[in-house]
Amino acid sequence: MAVVHRTTMSPGKLELLTSWLPTRPWYVPTGSAPELAVAGGFRLDDPDGEVGIEFMVVTDTSGDRPAAYLVPLTYRGAPLAAPGDGQDTLVGTSEHGVLGRRWIYDGTGDPVLVAQLLALLQGRAEPQAQSRSDAPDPTVTRHGTEDTPASPTGPATATDGPDSTGIGVPTDAGLLTLTLTRLLHPSAPDSATDAAQAWITAPWRLPDGTEHRAPFASLRVGP
């Protein structure tokens, strides 16, 4: 189960994201440095117990109106073994008070997060609370009735769009597409497009305390 350590990280996650978010194509520029706060999220377990997986929602209040972003992160004890050593998806490094140096990645480029997100959408993984150890999170819900018992057979490819990231996953059942919503909208309904085979929703809050739900991620067959 996901273990949450009550300790420090230097630099902190929000500090790293303040520099990293403006480099993303789905970030809405405000003319100022981001002013970030954690607004929701959940964790997933790595079956091998090596990689921390967190789906974090942050709100940026530096503009005329707050913007909320979904940022899936992975925490590793060594650099990601990938072409270019994962530098394209590296958010930064941080010193963890218990675990030592951690390499923090945008999870869309981490095969462990992609595999566990697929398992969550297929109903094979259980979401965990963002800030408590050994605590399933019942507020994260899966929708969709058709299962696709498929396992990844090769490296996934991620493509950023204006408000989402699409991940193509080759599997033994064909190509699957995972779509992660990056820019969350308060008015978004608690559903996904008709093309989605399954999707997950979770709560998040705006700075005024109002709670919203929106599709965080969806799964469909094909590109």
RADA-V522266 format. One line per field, one symbol per residue. psi: psi as a letter, one per 40 degrees, with the letter a starting at -180 (. if undefined). Layout:
# RADA-V522266
psi->???
This chain:
# RADA-V522266
psi->ihhhhgaihhiidddddddddeeieehhieeiiihiiheaaiiiihdefdhhhhhhhiihfeadiiihihhhiihieiihgihefeddehdaiihhddeahhhhiheeehdddddddddddeeeihiiideiifhiheehihiiehiggiiheiiihhhhadeihhhhhhieeahihhhhhdhhhdehifiaidehdiiiiiiiiideehiiiihdiihihi.
